[in-house]
Amino acid sequence: MPVPQAKNLEELNEQLRSYCQQDEQRRIAGKAMPVGEAMRIEREHLLPMAVEGFELAEISFPTVDSKGCVKVRTNFYSAPLRPGTHPQAKLLPAYVEIWQERECVARHERSFGRYEQVLDLEHYLDVLEKKPGALAGSSPLRQWRERGRWPESFDRLWQSLQERHGKHSGPREMIELLTLGKRYGWDRLQQVVEQSLALGCTDAAAVRHLLTATELNRPHTELLELNGLERYERPLPQMNEYDQLLGIAASTAEVAR
């Protein structure tokens, strides 16, 4: 007898249910009762279903090394923990989770290579605050770029901050803004950075203002007052001539003595 083709998933489920009910009337050779009746008797002797499921992850307790990473199997994953800490690592089919004091402090996509580093820039912001010049060439930033987590608007703002504050203070200002991403969310930070650039405000203070305006319940119309602030930008003054005057004053004082 040909089996009719189901038109959709609902019809398919209905057909399967019907076939299963028909199969309950089947009698196995040598058995005294049909399949359905034997199944009902067996069900009475089964244990109840477990309340909690079993853990599907492979558990280990690695040590955080000097680079802020834990080794899970053959790969290294960053964690925002002090070196020497022994967190719990859960190796899942698609992810690796790092747990500390019943809190998931890091979650990475699992790497199926060998001896690879999987780094999250967010885990290194505290270290980069002390060495802001290392941000540009850091491996966590490179990996964020490769994963598409570093938008083009961040580079535009970073370039502007360096032009305004210099190559040392500019990266520091950028890192301080990145730390706000941990609090307000990275999508929110990207949105505010793009809004600030559209308004012509390429300063860290303007970005912080836009980021906290909603939190302070300020009206949206107040944000529009920032438009066009770039016309007030002025180059930093040169102090070389004043340094020459200091040298002349010191020479004069030496002659007077």
C-alpha positions as CSV (number, residue, x, y, z in Angstrom):
1,M,0.0,0.0,0.0
2,P,1.6,3.3,-1.0
3,V,2.2,5.9,1.7
4,P,0.6,9.3,0.8
5,Q,3.1,12.2,0.8
6,A,2.5,14.8,3.5
7,K,2.0,18.3,2.4
8,N,3.5,19.9,5.5
9,L,5.0,19.1,8.9
10,E,1.7,19.0,10.6
11,E,0.4,16.3,8.2
12,L,3.6,14.4,8.6
13,N,3.3,14.3,12.4
14,E,-0.3,13.2,12.1
15,Q,0.7,10.3,9.7
16,L,3.4,9.2,12.1
17,R,1.0,9.2,15.0
18,S,-1.5,7.1,13.1
19,Y,1.1,4.6,12.0
20,C,2.4,4.3,15.6
21,Q,-1.2,3.6,16.9
22,Q,-1.7,1.0,14.2
23,D,1.6,-0.7,15.2
24,E,0.4,-1.1,18.8
25,Q,-2.0,-3.8,17.5
26,R,0.9,-5.8,16.0
27,R,1.7,-9.1,17.7
28,I,5.3,-10.4,17.7
29,A,5.6,-14.1,16.9
30,G,5.7,-16.1,20.1
31,K,4.3,-13.4,22.3
32,A,1.0,-13.6,24.1
33,M,-0.1,-10.0,23.8
34,P,0.1,-7.2,21.3
35,V,2.9,-4.6,21.2
36,G,0.8,-1.8,22.7
37,E,-0.4,-3.8,25.7
38,A,3.2,-5.0,26.5
39,M,4.4,-1.4,26.3
40,R,1.8,-0.3,28.8
41,I,2.8,-3.0,31.2
42,E,6.5,-2.1,30.8
43,R,5.8,1.6,31.4
44,E,4.5,0.9,34.9
45,H,8.0,-0.5,35.9
46,L,10.0,2.4,34.4
47,L,11.8,5.0,36.7
48,P,10.5,8.6,36.5
49,M,12.4,11.0,34.3
50,A,15.3,12.8,35.8
51,V,14.5,16.3,37.1
52,E,17.9,17.6,36.1
53,G,19.8,16.8,32.9
54,F,23.3,15.7,32.8
55,E,26.2,17.9,31.8
56,L,27.1,17.8,28.2
57,A,30.4,19.7,28.7
58,E,33.9,18.4,29.3
59,I,35.0,19.9,32.6
60,S,38.5,20.9,33.5
61,F,40.2,23.3,36.0
62,P,43.1,25.0,34.1
63,T,45.4,27.7,35.5
64,V,45.3,31.3,34.2
65,D,48.8,32.0,32.8
66,S,50.8,35.2,32.6
67,K,49.1,36.1,29.3
68,G,45.6,35.9,30.9
69,C,44.7,32.7,29.1
70,V,43.6,29.2,30.2
71,K,44.5,26.1,28.2
72,V,41.6,23.9,27.3
73,R,42.9,20.7,25.5
74,T,45.4,22.1,23.1
75,N,44.2,25.7,22.7
76,F,44.4,28.9,24.8
77,Y,41.4,31.1,25.6
78,S,41.5,34.5,27.3
79,A,39.8,35.1,30.6
80,P,39.4,38.3,32.7
81,L,41.1,36.7,35.7
82,R,44.3,37.2,37.6
83,P,47.3,34.9,36.6
84,G,47.4,31.9,38.9
85,T,43.6,31.6,39.3
86,H,42.0,28.2,38.8
87,P,38.6,28.7,37.1
88,Q,36.3,26.0,35.8
89,A,36.4,25.5,32.0
90,K,33.5,23.9,30.2
91,L,34.3,22.5,26.7
92,L,31.0,22.5,24.8
93,P,30.4,21.3,21.2
94,A,30.6,24.9,19.8
95,Y,31.8,27.0,22.7
96,V,34.2,27.2,25.6
97,E,33.0,28.8,28.8
98,I,35.1,30.0,31.7
99,W,33.4,30.0,35.1
100,Q,34.5,31.5,38.4
101,E,32.5,31.5,41.6
102,R,29.3,30.3,39.7
103,E,29.6,33.1,37.2
104,C,30.4,32.7,33.5
105,V,33.2,35.3,33.1
106,A,34.1,34.4,29.5
107,R,32.6,32.6,26.5
108,H,34.4,31.9,23.3
109,E,33.7,30.1,20.1
110,R,35.5,26.8,20.3
111,S,38.6,26.5,18.2
112,F,39.1,23.1,16.5
113,G,42.8,23.8,15.6
114,R,45.8,23.1,17.7
115,Y,47.8,25.5,19.9
116,E,45.8,28.5,18.8
117,Q,45.0,31.5,20.9
118,V,41.4,32.8,21.1
119,L,41.5,36.3,22.6
120,D,38.9,38.8,23.5
121,L,40.0,42.5,23.5
122,E,37.6,43.2,26.4
123,H,39.7,41.0,28.7
124,Y,42.8,43.1,28.1
125,L,41.5,46.7,28.5
126,D,42.7,47.0,32.1
127,V,46.2,46.0,31.0
128,L,46.1,48.3,27.9
129,E,45.2,51.3,30.1
130,K,48.7,51.1,31.6
131,K,50.3,50.6,28.1
132,P,48.0,52.3,25.6
133,G,50.6,52.3,22.9
134,A,50.3,48.5,22.7
135,L,46.7,48.7,21.5
136,A,47.5,49.2,17.8
137,G,49.6,46.1,17.4
138,S,47.9,43.8,20.0
139,S,46.7,40.3,19.1
140,P,43.3,40.8,20.7
141,L,42.6,43.8,18.5
142,R,43.7,41.9,15.4
143,Q,41.4,39.1,16.2
144,W,38.5,41.5,16.8
145,R,39.1,42.9,13.3
146,E,39.2,39.4,11.8
147,R,35.8,38.6,13.5
148,G,34.2,41.8,12.4
149,R,33.8,43.1,15.9
150,W,35.9,46.3,15.3
151,P,33.8,48.7,13.1
152,E,35.3,51.3,10.8
153,S,33.8,54.0,12.9
154,F,36.1,53.1,15.8
155,D,39.2,53.6,13.5
156,R,37.9,57.0,12.4
157,L,37.4,58.2,16.0
158,W,40.7,56.7,17.1
159,Q,42.5,58.7,14.3
160,S,40.8,61.9,15.4
161,L,41.7,61.3,19.0
162,Q,45.4,60.8,18.0
163,E,45.4,64.0,16.0
164,R,43.8,65.9,18.9
165,H,45.7,64.4,21.8
166,G,48.8,62.9,20.3
167,K,50.0,59.3,19.7
168,H,50.2,58.6,23.4
169,S,47.1,60.2,24.9
170,G,44.9,59.4,21.9
171,P,45.0,55.6,22.4
172,R,44.5,56.1,26.1
173,E,41.3,58.1,25.4
174,M,40.2,55.4,23.0
175,I,40.7,52.7,25.6
176,E,38.7,54.6,28.2
177,L,35.8,54.7,25.7
178,L,36.2,51.0,25.0
179,T,35.8,50.3,28.7
180,L,32.4,51.9,28.5
181,G,31.4,49.2,26.0
182,K,31.6,46.7,28.8
183,R,29.0,48.7,30.8
184,Y,26.6,49.9,28.1
185,G,27.1,47.2,25.5
186,W,29.2,47.2,22.3
187,D,26.3,47.7,20.0
188,R,25.3,50.8,22.0
189,L,28.9,52.2,21.9
190,Q,29.1,51.7,18.2
191,Q,25.8,53.5,17.7
192,V,27.0,56.4,19.8
193,V,30.4,56.7,18.1
194,E,28.7,56.8,14.7
195,Q,26.2,59.4,15.9
196,S,29.1,61.5,17.3
197,L,31.0,61.3,14.0
198,A,27.8,62.3,12.1
199,L,27.5,65.4,14.4
200,G,31.1,66.4,13.9
201,C,32.0,65.7,17.5
202,T,35.3,63.8,17.5
203,D,36.2,64.1,21.1
204,A,36.0,61.5,23.9
205,A,33.9,63.8,26.1
206,A,31.3,64.2,23.4
207,V,31.0,60.4,23.0
208,R,30.7,60.0,26.8
209,H,28.0,62.7,26.9
210,L,26.0,61.0,24.2
211,L,26.4,57.6,25.8
212,T,25.2,58.7,29.2
213,A,22.5,61.1,28.0
214,T,19.8,58.4,28.0
215,E,20.8,57.2,31.4
216,L,20.5,60.7,32.8
217,N,17.0,61.1,31.1
218,R,18.2,64.2,29.2
219,P,15.9,65.2,26.3
220,H,17.0,64.2,22.8
221,T,16.9,67.8,21.6
222,E,19.8,68.6,23.8
223,L,22.0,66.2,21.8
224,L,21.5,68.2,18.7
225,E,23.3,71.2,20.3
226,L,26.6,69.3,19.8
227,N,26.2,69.6,16.0
228,G,29.0,71.7,14.4
229,L,31.4,71.8,17.4
230,E,34.2,71.0,15.0
231,R,34.3,74.8,14.1
232,Y,35.6,75.5,17.6
233,E,38.6,73.2,17.2
234,R,42.0,74.9,17.4
235,P,45.5,73.6,17.1
236,L,47.5,73.2,20.3
237,P,49.8,76.2,21.0
238,Q,53.5,75.8,20.4
239,M,55.6,76.5,23.5
240,N,59.1,76.4,22.0
241,E,59.6,80.2,22.1
242,Y,58.7,80.2,25.8
243,D,61.3,77.5,26.4
244,Q,63.9,79.8,24.8
245,L,62.9,82.6,27.1
246,L,63.4,80.4,30.1
247,G,66.9,79.6,28.8
248,I,67.7,83.3,28.3
249,A,66.4,84.1,31.9
250,A,68.7,81.4,33.3
251,S,71.7,82.7,31.5
252,T,71.0,86.3,32.7
253,A,70.7,85.1,36.2
254,E,74.0,83.3,35.9
255,V,75.8,86.4,34.6
256,A,74.3,88.5,37.5
257,R,75.9,86.1,40.0
